[in-house]
Amino acid sequence: MAAGLAAFIHGFEAVFAQIIGLITHGLEIMGVVVLITGACKAFYLYFTRRGNVRLDLAQSMALALEFKLGGEILRTVVARNWNEILTVGAIIVLRGMLNFLIHWEIDHIKHDNEIVQHQTGLDAQK
C-alpha cells in the first residue's frame, strides 16, 4: 500500500514538473515574441518617423520581461535543491531590477513628452 502511494506521488511529481516546464517555456517564448514584435515595430517607426520609438520599445521590453519573470517564478515551483532556488532567485532579482529601470525610463520618457507638448503649445500661442 505504501509503495503504491509512493509510486503514485513520484509519478504525479514527474507529470507536474513536465507541465510546469511546458508552461515555463511557453511564457519564455511569449516574452521573446513580444520583444521581437516590439523591436520590429520600433524599427519601422524609426524609419517612418512616426510615434515615439523609445517609449514603444521600452513598453515592449517591459512586457517581455514580465512574461519571462512569470516563467522564472514558475520555475521555483519545481526547484529541487537550494542551488537551483538561489540561481532562479538571482535571475528573478535581476529581471525585477531591469523591469524597474525600464518602467522608470518609461515614466521619464512620458514626462519629457509632456514637457515638449506643453512647450509646443506655448510656442503655437505666441
Number of C-alpha atoms within 10 A of each C-alpha: 6 7 8 9 10 11 12 12 12 12 12 12 13 13 12 14 16 13 12 18 17 13 16 21 16 15 21 21 16 18 24 17 14 19 21 16 14 21 18 13 15 22 14 14 17 14 9 9 10 10 12 14 19 15 19 17 23 23 18 23 22 24 18 24 23 18 19 23 23 17 24 20 15 17 20 17 13 17 15 9 8 9 10 14 16 13 13 18 16 12 15 19 13 13 18 16 12 15 20 13 14 20 16 12 16 19 13 13 16 13 12 12 14 12 12 12 12 12 12 11 11 10 9 8 7 5
